[in-house]
Amino acid sequence: MFRRVLILCLAALVAQPALVKGQDSVSSAYVLAVNDQVQIDVYQEDDLRTSTKISQDGTIIFPLLGSVRLAGLTLSSATARLTELLRKDYLVKPVVTMTVVSFSKKRFTILGQVNSPGIKELPDQEGMDILDAIGLAGGYTRIANPSRITVKRGSQVIQIDGKAAAKGEGRKFQVQAGDTITVAESIF
């Protein structure tokens, strides 16, 4: 009886959520992206331990399985996918854990009337609103018009009133990787 309880406890420990080395736990809802570095372990299968970067086509090469697409999947979905593929042809009850070792760099561009325009990096695992992005770029210049901020996201163009955002009016606009933000110049 004691032995069976010990085995169940060990299995529960192995199935804990993934951790990022040097950081708190990563949400199992984190969506894996190209260039994320992941560590994959299979309980009691040291030969399958893999540390790899997700390639530009969104795949990794995993022992026994070959190329497996992970980009765009949540951390928990990717772990479940590997578990399913290993169970299908190779292992009876695989216990797979996945750890994000380092995140891909997510960048946005900020132009126009800010003190430090250019390409900026979004912080790992944190959201950034439009005012944080402008602060990261050194704030507005003296000739900026905070009421006229344009965000280009793919083919979509979004107009934002930075003055209203600073007053807490409306919902906060969240910056995403690939956004191009332009702060307009005020007309005298």
Secondary structure, DSSP 8 states (H G I E B T S, - for coil): -HHHHHHHHHHHHHTS--B-TTSSB--TT-B--TT-EEEEEETT-GGG-EEEE--TTSEEEETTTEEEE-TTSBHHHHHHHHHHHHHHHT-SS--EEEEEEE----EEEEEESBSS-EEEE--TT---BHHHHHHHTT-B-TTEEEEEEEEEETTEEEEE-HHHHHTT-S---B--TT-EEEEEE---
